[in-house]
Amino acid sequence: MALDVYKDWLGIPEGDRPPDHYQLLRLLQFEDDPAKIEAHYKKLNAHVRKYATGKFQQESQDLLNELARAMLCLTDPERKQEYDESLGRHFDADVVEEGRKSMGGWLVANGHLSKAQVKEAETFAEARGLDLRDAFVQMRLVEPELATRAYAEEKGRSYVDLNLTLPDDSVLDKTPRRTVKKYSVIPLFIEDDRVLVASVYEPTHELEDEFRLRYGVPMHVVMAPPLQIQQAISKYYAPGMREGASDDDVETTASGKSKSKPKKAKAAKASSGPVVHFSQLEPEEQKKRRQIGAIAINLSFILGYVLDKFVLEPYLLPDALIFGWIPTLGTWGLLGGVLVWLFGSYWK
């Protein structure tokens, strides 16, 4: 008897195949609570993953992708309304749509912060030239995932947990490694004639144009935490993986059609994409970087001492240390270089 993953794994009665998003996620028809939608998705995702290592590995991955598509559709207000209307739901045209909440407003409304804390973060962000999301994380008022959820709410975007989402390999293959690193994005899959892309930031026009030309459909962005994006790039775009897609660079001609860019003798230096600041990293990653920085400082001091004591002092600067050993060129040079790197880049 053929496997029916909907019935055998999810307990969905026989009927239309594939089931609609609400049936798939075991929700009441036209459920509007994003938290409930996401909770059902997480529960079903964990259940289906039990079959991911057996003989039904491919069926499991296909169903996981289907669950993710359904969740992302139903947690995106604009796409959900379009989908609900396709199922026969009628919306009152006279009802004024409630405006999206700001990041601070959403965090206050959901009991994560007080208005005073939001005001403090706004002052902190303005004084240091940060965006508010970075300020919330840097002040340790909320975790990076929660800050990203609030950011997604403000932008009217869905939030995606990349730890629970398996991108489509055929979609990943169309975007080169250099592009995902430049823009901090991960293409997920094609859904409703759009390519769903997880991103740290709102997309630029340049990025939207590139994805439209690569996939032949518009892109639709969902928000993901910076560390999850970095981890996904390391996993799906490790050095040597999907480099071939870089030969498919595209540009727009006068007629609006795309064509391959001619290769240049020397590759132009890629412009830098959005920078992921230290404050946006997960606590574990921040702790790891602090530890590496401390080790680098100690090593630079030790190596500087060795350089001074056994190279500079006896051979190059024998008269420079008339008062006994004190830190000189080697120590200050190495230590200074490490500190500049740490505070100018690695810990910035």
Secondary structure, DSSP 8 states (H G I E B T S, - for coil): ----HHHHTT---SSSSS--HHHHTT--TT---HHHHHHHHHHHHHHHGGGTTSTTHHHHHHHHHHHHHHHHHHTSHHHHHHHHHHTT----TTS-------HHHHHHHTTSS-HHHHHHHHHHHHHHT--HHHHHHHTTSS-HHHHHHHHHHHHT--B--GGG----HHHHTTS-HHHHHHHTEEEEEEETTEEEEEESS---HHHHHHHHHHHSS-EEEEE--HHHHHHHHHHHS-TTSS-GGGGG-EEE-TTS-EEE----SS-----------GGGS-HHHHHHHHHHHHHHHHHHHHHHHHHIIIIIIIII-TTS-TTS----HHHHHHHHHHHHHIIIIIT-
